[in-house]
Amino acid sequence: MRAVTIDSSPDPEGPGNLPVRRRARRSGRHRGAESFALPPDAPALVLAVPGPEGGPGAAVAAELGLLTETAHTGRPVWIGHLEGDRNPLTDVLAAAVADHAVAEGSPAAVVVPLLVGPHPAVDKTLQDSVGTAPGPVVVAQSLGPHPLIAQALHERLAEAGLARADRVRMVSMVSAAGGIVVATAGGEGAVRDAEMSSVLLASRLAVPVVTGSLDGVPTIRDAAAQLQRTGALRIAIAPAVIGPEVDAGLAGAAVAELGVQSAGLLGAHPALAQLIALRYVEALERALTG
């Protein structure tokens, strides 16, 4: 598989209303090294969350929204849910559009889906919700594929004692697992999309890594069998899943069925907040220059 490096930083010499990436010194605890200078009339950043408010992903979404605001954009993040009657995405988009006076030709809001990769059912609900927005709205791509996903997977494995990492560079020294299954949600498309993360994770850990699906094919069992055929005896699962996009019991059931260890879900990993800001800027740049 050919890995593609994504460099989407907007041109600082381009139109004046484009956000500009800046690598600035931290101001207290509030701004990260990878932040964006957004103009005052920047469109709203709306995070689209699978599932209802009050569901298992609501706390994760709220934490990621706060991390994105404080560490990267300095602007409020609106959170809309794709299920349920409380703060549905349709209502949140209507409020965000009404609240934002933006430059002519600019979208009123940019919707960033809280997904690592493609997920047909969630994607359809998202498009249906965006289609009812009372103003111009653009949808960013999902958070992956990106090298930061592999970094987050590595760190979750290290937290679970399944890989050791250098404190500074997060380069693996020893892996407690002889093979890793990167577990996705969203069917075959999500598996294909996650292959980049699997390749990058394998290079970090120096062990074989394959990708399997929690809700499609190839299954997690298929992926584990592939690793066993290569001679891997100690297999671990690294869920490339944030949380709200998958039934909470699927990952646990796969772990129990195979009798293996597992890292935690990606959850509110800081790398995902960085990707939310990045996908917002990419989508806005495309809308303004495309």
Backbone hydrogen bonds, N-H to C=O, Kabsch-Sander energy under -0.5 kcal/mol:
donor,donor_aa,acceptor,acceptor_aa,energy
3,A,1,M,-0.6
6,I,4,V,-0.6
7,D,5,T,-0.7
8,S,6,I,-0.6
14,G,11,D,-2.1
18,L,15,P,-1.8
20,V,37,A,-1.4
22,R,35,S,-2.6
24,A,22,R,-1.0
28,G,26,R,-0.7
30,H,27,S,-1.9
32,G,71,A,-3.1
35,S,22,R,-1.7
35,S,33,A,-0.7
36,F,72,H,-2.9
37,A,20,V,-2.8
38,L,36,F,-1.0
42,A,39,P,-1.9
44,A,108,A,-2.2
45,L,76,P,-0.6
46,V,44,A,-0.7
46,V,110,V,-2.8
47,L,45,L,-0.5
47,L,78,W,-3.4
48,A,46,V,-0.6
48,A,112,V,-2.2
49,V,47,L,-0.6
49,V,80,G,-2.9
53,E,83,E,-0.5
53,E,86,R,-0.6
55,G,52,P,-1.9
58,A,55,G,-1.4
61,A,57,G,-2.6
62,A,58,A,-2.3
63,E,59,A,-2.2
64,L,60,V,-2.6
65,G,61,A,-2.6
66,L,62,A,-2.0
67,L,63,E,-2.5
68,T,64,L,-2.5
69,E,65,G,-2.2
70,T,66,L,-2.6
71,A,67,L,-2.4
72,H,68,T,-1.5
73,T,68,T,-2.4
74,G,68,T,-0.5
74,G,69,E,-2.6
78,W,45,L,-2.7
78,W,76,P,-0.5
80,G,47,L,-2.6
81,H,87,N,-2.6
82,L,49,V,-2.5
82,L,51,G,-0.7
83,E,51,G,-1.2
87,N,85,D,-0.6
89,L,81,H,-2.7
92,V,88,P,-2.3
93,L,89,L,-2.8
94,A,90,T,-1.8
95,A,91,D,-2.2
96,A,92,V,-2.6
97,V,93,L,-2.8
98,A,94,A,-2.0
99,D,95,A,-1.6
100,H,96,A,-1.0
100,H,97,V,-0.6
101,A,99,D,-0.6
102,V,100,H,-0.8
103,A,41,D,-0.6
106,S,103,A,-2.0
108,A,136,P,-3.0
109,A,136,P,-1.1
110,V,44,A,-3.1
111,V,138,V,-3.0
112,V,46,V,-2.9
112,V,110,V,-0.5
114,L,48,A,-2.8
115,L,113,P,-2.1
123,D,119,H,-3.3
124,K,120,P,-2.1
125,T,121,A,-1.8
126,L,122,V,-2.5
127,Q,123,D,-2.4
128,D,124,K,-2.4
129,S,125,T,-2.1
130,V,126,L,-2.5
131,G,127,Q,-1.9
132,T,129,S,-1.2
133,A,130,V,-1.8
138,V,109,A,-1.9
140,A,111,V,-3.3
140,A,138,V,-0.5
143,L,115,L,-2.7
144,G,116,V,-1.6
149,I,146,H,-1.8
150,A,146,H,-0.9
151,Q,147,P,-2.0
152,A,148,L,-2.3
153,L,149,I,-2.6
154,H,150,A,-2.4
155,E,151,Q,-2.3
156,R,152,A,-2.3
157,L,153,L,-2.2
158,A,154,H,-2.4
159,E,155,E,-2.4
160,A,156,R,-1.4
161,G,158,A,-1.5
162,L,157,L,-2.8
163,A,157,L,-0.7
164,R,174,V,-3.0
166,D,171,V,-1.8
170,M,166,D,-1.8
172,S,204,R,-0.6
173,M,164,R,-1.4
176,A,162,L,-0.9
176,A,174,V,-0.5
177,A,162,L,-1.0
178,G,234,R,-2.7
179,G,234,R,-1.4
180,I,208,P,-2.3
181,V,236,A,-2.6
182,V,180,I,-0.6
182,V,210,V,-3.0
183,A,181,V,-0.8
183,A,238,A,-1.5
184,T,212,G,-2.3
191,V,187,G,-1.6
192,R,188,E,-2.4
193,D,189,G,-2.3
194,A,190,A,-1.7
195,E,192,R,-1.2
196,M,193,D,-0.6
198,S,194,A,-2.1
199,V,195,E,-2.5
200,L,196,M,-2.4
201,L,197,S,-2.6
202,A,198,S,-2.4
203,S,199,V,-1.7
204,R,200,L,-1.4
205,L,201,L,-2.4
206,A,202,A,-2.3
207,V,202,A,-0.6
210,V,180,I,-2.3
212,G,182,V,-2.4
213,S,218,P,-3.2
214,L,184,T,-3.1
220,I,213,S,-0.9
223,A,219,T,-2.3
224,A,220,I,-2.6
225,A,221,R,-2.5
226,Q,222,D,-2.0
227,L,223,A,-1.9
228,Q,224,A,-2.4
229,R,225,A,-1.9
230,T,226,Q,-0.8
230,T,227,L,-0.9
231,G,228,Q,-1.3
232,A,227,L,-1.9
235,I,233,L,-0.8
236,A,179,G,-2.2
237,I,261,Q,-2.1
238,A,181,V,-3.1
240,A,183,A,-3.1
241,V,239,P,-1.2
246,V,243,G,-1.3
250,L,247,D,-1.7
251,A,247,D,-0.6
252,G,248,A,-0.6
253,A,249,G,-2.4
254,A,250,L,-2.2
255,V,251,A,-2.2
256,A,252,G,-2.4
257,E,253,A,-2.5
258,L,254,A,-1.9
259,G,255,V,-1.6
260,V,255,V,-1.4
261,Q,235,I,-1.0
263,A,237,I,-2.8
266,L,241,V,-2.5
267,G,241,V,-0.6
267,G,242,I,-0.8
269,H,266,L,-0.7
269,H,267,G,-0.8
272,L,269,H,-1.6
273,A,269,H,-1.0
274,Q,270,P,-1.8
275,L,271,A,-1.8
276,I,272,L,-2.3
277,A,273,A,-1.9
278,L,274,Q,-2.1
279,R,275,L,-3.1
280,Y,276,I,-2.0
281,V,277,A,-2.1
282,E,278,L,-2.6
283,A,279,R,-2.5
284,L,280,Y,-2.3
285,E,281,V,-2.5
286,R,282,E,-2.3
287,A,283,A,-2.2
288,L,284,L,-2.0
289,T,285,E,-1.9
290,G,286,R,-2.3
